[in-house]
Amino acid sequence: MADANDVRRLALALPHVVEIDSDGFDFRVGDKGFVWSYPERNPGQRRVIRTDIAVLYVGDEAEKQALLLGEPDLFFTTPAYDGLPLVMLRLERVDIARLEELVTDAWRMRAPQGLLSS
């Protein structure tokens, strides 16, 4: 079982990561977000920052669908993310090793090419 502190620890261990000031967590590399708290929006209500759910950059629609269909207990999406290479991850259902893999993969996809080859 993982939580926001695990996301923070894993993200900040990666090179050149910056945490953006937010009500939850929000991590960037090369000015590109790769993992952040889910900003839940319900009609007629204020946005709620969910630190128990991470939004992860996954690269493309094929990867997104593979995660959603292959592990529906861990991953989900909402209509607001249709067409975007992003999935939501239920932190309480993921182990630390898998979380590290997911955060690192998201970082790799968003990091500038020069950073990856150094």
ChimeraX commands (.cxc) that place a marker at each C-alpha (Angstrom):
marker #1 position 0.00,0.00,0.00 radius 0.5
marker #1 position 1.40,3.37,-1.06 radius 0.5
marker #1 position 0.54,6.95,-0.21 radius 0.5
marker #1 position 1.39,10.53,-1.18 radius 0.5
marker #1 position 4.62,10.42,0.85 radius 0.5
marker #1 position 5.80,7.47,-1.22 radius 0.5
marker #1 position 5.02,9.34,-4.44 radius 0.5
marker #1 position 6.97,12.35,-3.16 radius 0.5
marker #1 position 9.98,10.27,-2.07 radius 0.5
marker #1 position 10.15,8.36,-5.37 radius 0.5
marker #1 position 9.63,11.41,-7.60 radius 0.5
marker #1 position 12.19,13.57,-5.79 radius 0.5
marker #1 position 14.78,10.77,-6.04 radius 0.5
marker #1 position 14.79,11.19,-9.84 radius 0.5
marker #1 position 17.17,13.68,-11.51 radius 0.5
marker #1 position 16.09,17.28,-12.07 radius 0.5
marker #1 position 12.62,16.87,-10.59 radius 0.5
marker #1 position 10.87,19.95,-9.26 radius 0.5
marker #1 position 7.88,19.86,-6.93 radius 0.5
marker #1 position 5.31,22.53,-7.75 radius 0.5
marker #1 position 3.53,24.16,-4.80 radius 0.5
marker #1 position 0.05,22.66,-4.59 radius 0.5
marker #1 position -2.52,21.39,-2.13 radius 0.5
marker #1 position -1.33,17.86,-2.88 radius 0.5
marker #1 position 1.70,16.80,-4.90 radius 0.5
marker #1 position 2.78,17.91,-8.38 radius 0.5
marker #1 position 6.10,16.88,-9.93 radius 0.5
marker #1 position 7.73,18.12,-13.12 radius 0.5
marker #1 position 10.86,17.46,-15.11 radius 0.5
marker #1 position 11.89,19.89,-17.85 radius 0.5
marker #1 position 8.72,21.92,-17.11 radius 0.5
marker #1 position 6.55,18.89,-17.95 radius 0.5
marker #1 position 4.31,17.21,-15.41 radius 0.5
marker #1 position 4.71,13.48,-14.93 radius 0.5
marker #1 position 2.82,12.71,-11.69 radius 0.5
marker #1 position 0.42,14.82,-9.60 radius 0.5
marker #1 position -2.55,14.61,-7.22 radius 0.5
marker #1 position -5.91,14.01,-8.85 radius 0.5
marker #1 position -7.99,17.20,-8.97 radius 0.5
marker #1 position -11.47,15.68,-8.62 radius 0.5
marker #1 position -14.23,17.78,-10.10 radius 0.5
marker #1 position -17.90,17.15,-9.43 radius 0.5
marker #1 position -20.58,19.34,-11.02 radius 0.5
marker #1 position -21.73,22.12,-8.73 radius 0.5
marker #1 position -18.94,21.53,-6.21 radius 0.5
marker #1 position -15.46,22.89,-5.61 radius 0.5
marker #1 position -12.51,20.96,-6.97 radius 0.5
marker #1 position -11.03,18.57,-4.40 radius 0.5
marker #1 position -7.36,17.59,-4.53 radius 0.5
marker #1 position -7.18,13.84,-3.92 radius 0.5
marker #1 position -3.79,12.84,-2.53 radius 0.5
marker #1 position -4.90,9.20,-2.42 radius 0.5
marker #1 position -5.02,9.17,-6.23 radius 0.5
marker #1 position -2.07,9.93,-8.50 radius 0.5
marker #1 position -2.41,11.11,-12.09 radius 0.5
marker #1 position 0.38,9.55,-14.17 radius 0.5
marker #1 position 1.63,10.39,-17.64 radius 0.5
marker #1 position 1.67,7.16,-19.67 radius 0.5
marker #1 position 2.89,8.23,-23.11 radius 0.5
marker #1 position 0.10,7.22,-25.46 radius 0.5
marker #1 position -3.44,5.90,-25.80 radius 0.5
marker #1 position -2.31,2.30,-26.30 radius 0.5
marker #1 position -0.44,2.26,-22.99 radius 0.5
marker #1 position -3.35,3.98,-21.28 radius 0.5
marker #1 position -5.82,1.36,-22.53 radius 0.5
marker #1 position -3.49,-1.50,-21.62 radius 0.5
marker #1 position -3.29,-0.28,-18.03 radius 0.5
marker #1 position -7.02,0.45,-17.75 radius 0.5
marker #1 position -8.07,-2.91,-19.19 radius 0.5
marker #1 position -5.30,-4.99,-17.64 radius 0.5
marker #1 position -5.48,-3.67,-14.09 radius 0.5
marker #1 position -8.86,-2.02,-13.47 radius 0.5
marker #1 position -8.39,-2.42,-9.71 radius 0.5
marker #1 position -5.40,-0.03,-9.85 radius 0.5
marker #1 position -6.15,2.32,-12.75 radius 0.5
marker #1 position -9.12,4.37,-13.90 radius 0.5
marker #1 position -9.91,7.45,-15.94 radius 0.5
marker #1 position -12.63,10.06,-16.27 radius 0.5
marker #1 position -14.15,11.81,-19.30 radius 0.5
marker #1 position -12.01,14.88,-18.48 radius 0.5
marker #1 position -8.94,12.82,-19.46 radius 0.5
marker #1 position -10.37,11.40,-22.71 radius 0.5
marker #1 position -7.79,11.68,-25.47 radius 0.5
marker #1 position -4.98,12.46,-23.02 radius 0.5
marker #1 position -2.15,10.02,-22.18 radius 0.5
marker #1 position -3.00,10.06,-18.47 radius 0.5
marker #1 position -4.35,7.51,-16.00 radius 0.5
marker #1 position -5.38,7.76,-12.39 radius 0.5
marker #1 position -3.80,5.34,-9.92 radius 0.5
marker #1 position -5.40,4.27,-6.64 radius 0.5
marker #1 position -2.41,4.58,-4.31 radius 0.5
marker #1 position -3.85,2.39,-1.55 radius 0.5
marker #1 position -3.94,-0.55,-3.98 radius 0.5
marker #1 position -0.40,-0.37,-5.38 radius 0.5
marker #1 position 2.77,-1.70,-3.80 radius 0.5
marker #1 position 5.89,0.44,-3.54 radius 0.5
marker #1 position 7.87,-1.48,-6.16 radius 0.5
marker #1 position 5.13,-1.05,-8.76 radius 0.5
marker #1 position 4.69,2.61,-7.83 radius 0.5
marker #1 position 8.41,3.17,-8.33 radius 0.5
marker #1 position 8.21,1.55,-11.78 radius 0.5
marker #1 position 5.23,3.72,-12.78 radius 0.5
marker #1 position 6.70,6.99,-11.50 radius 0.5
marker #1 position 10.06,6.27,-13.13 radius 0.5
marker #1 position 8.43,5.37,-16.46 radius 0.5
marker #1 position 6.37,8.58,-16.38 radius 0.5
marker #1 position 9.54,10.58,-15.61 radius 0.5
marker #1 position 11.41,8.93,-18.54 radius 0.5
marker #1 position 8.64,9.82,-20.98 radius 0.5
marker #1 position 8.62,13.48,-19.93 radius 0.5
marker #1 position 12.33,14.12,-19.27 radius 0.5
marker #1 position 14.26,16.05,-21.95 radius 0.5
marker #1 position 16.28,13.75,-24.25 radius 0.5
marker #1 position 19.59,15.23,-23.08 radius 0.5
marker #1 position 18.79,14.33,-19.50 radius 0.5
marker #1 position 18.14,10.70,-20.40 radius 0.5
marker #1 position 21.43,10.23,-22.23 radius 0.5
marker #1 position 23.60,11.77,-19.50 radius 0.5
marker link #1:1,2 radius 0.2
marker link #1:2,3 radius 0.2
marker link #1:3,4 radius 0.2
marker link #1:4,5 radius 0.2
marker link #1:5,6 radius 0.2
marker link #1:6,7 radius 0.2
marker link #1:7,8 radius 0.2
marker link #1:8,9 radius 0.2
marker link #1:9,10 radius 0.2
marker link #1:10,11 radius 0.2
marker link #1:11,12 radius 0.2
marker link #1:12,13 radius 0.2
marker link #1:13,14 radius 0.2
marker link #1:14,15 radius 0.2
marker link #1:15,16 radius 0.2
marker link #1:16,17 radius 0.2
marker link #1:17,18 radius 0.2
marker link #1:18,19 radius 0.2
marker link #1:19,20 radius 0.2
marker link #1:20,21 radius 0.2
marker link #1:21,22 radius 0.2
marker link #1:22,23 radius 0.2
marker link #1:23,24 radius 0.2
marker link #1:24,25 radius 0.2
marker link #1:25,26 radius 0.2
marker link #1:26,27 radius 0.2
marker link #1:27,28 radius 0.2
marker link #1:28,29 radius 0.2
marker link #1:29,30 radius 0.2
marker link #1:30,31 radius 0.2
marker link #1:31,32 radius 0.2
marker link #1:32,33 radius 0.2
marker link #1:33,34 radius 0.2
marker link #1:34,35 radius 0.2
marker link #1:35,36 radius 0.2
marker link #1:36,37 radius 0.2
marker link #1:37,38 radius 0.2
marker link #1:38,39 radius 0.2
marker link #1:39,40 radius 0.2
marker link #1:40,41 radius 0.2
marker link #1:41,42 radius 0.2
marker link #1:42,43 radius 0.2
marker link #1:43,44 radius 0.2
marker link #1:44,45 radius 0.2
marker link #1:45,46 radius 0.2
marker link #1:46,47 radius 0.2
marker link #1:47,48 radius 0.2
marker link #1:48,49 radius 0.2
marker link #1:49,50 radius 0.2
marker link #1:50,51 radius 0.2
marker link #1:51,52 radius 0.2
marker link #1:52,53 radius 0.2
marker link #1:53,54 radius 0.2
marker link #1:54,55 radius 0.2
marker link #1:55,56 radius 0.2
marker link #1:56,57 radius 0.2
marker link #1:57,58 radius 0.2
marker link #1:58,59 radius 0.2
marker link #1:59,60 radius 0.2
marker link #1:60,61 radius 0.2
marker link #1:61,62 radius 0.2
marker link #1:62,63 radius 0.2
marker link #1:63,64 radius 0.2
marker link #1:64,65 radius 0.2
marker link #1:65,66 radius 0.2
marker link #1:66,67 radius 0.2
marker link #1:67,68 radius 0.2
marker link #1:68,69 radius 0.2
marker link #1:69,70 radius 0.2
marker link #1:70,71 radius 0.2
marker link #1:71,72 radius 0.2
marker link #1:72,73 radius 0.2
marker link #1:73,74 radius 0.2
marker link #1:74,75 radius 0.2
marker link #1:75,76 radius 0.2
marker link #1:76,77 radius 0.2
marker link #1:77,78 radius 0.2
marker link #1:78,79 radius 0.2
marker link #1:79,80 radius 0.2
marker link #1:80,81 radius 0.2
marker link #1:81,82 radius 0.2
marker link #1:82,83 radius 0.2
marker link #1:83,84 radius 0.2
marker link #1:84,85 radius 0.2
marker link #1:85,86 radius 0.2
marker link #1:86,87 radius 0.2
marker link #1:87,88 radius 0.2
marker link #1:88,89 radius 0.2
marker link #1:89,90 radius 0.2
marker link #1:90,91 radius 0.2
marker link #1:91,92 radius 0.2
marker link #1:92,93 radius 0.2
marker link #1:93,94 radius 0.2
marker link #1:94,95 radius 0.2
marker link #1:95,96 radius 0.2
marker link #1:96,97 radius 0.2
marker link #1:97,98 radius 0.2
marker link #1:98,99 radius 0.2
marker link #1:99,100 radius 0.2
marker link #1:100,101 radius 0.2
marker link #1:101,102 radius 0.2
marker link #1:102,103 radius 0.2
marker link #1:103,104 radius 0.2
marker link #1:104,105 radius 0.2
marker link #1:105,106 radius 0.2
marker link #1:106,107 radius 0.2
marker link #1:107,108 radius 0.2
marker link #1:108,109 radius 0.2
marker link #1:109,110 radius 0.2
marker link #1:110,111 radius 0.2
marker link #1:111,112 radius 0.2
marker link #1:112,113 radius 0.2
marker link #1:113,114 radius 0.2
marker link #1:114,115 radius 0.2
marker link #1:115,116 radius 0.2
marker link #1:116,117 radius 0.2
marker link #1:117,118 radius 0.2
view
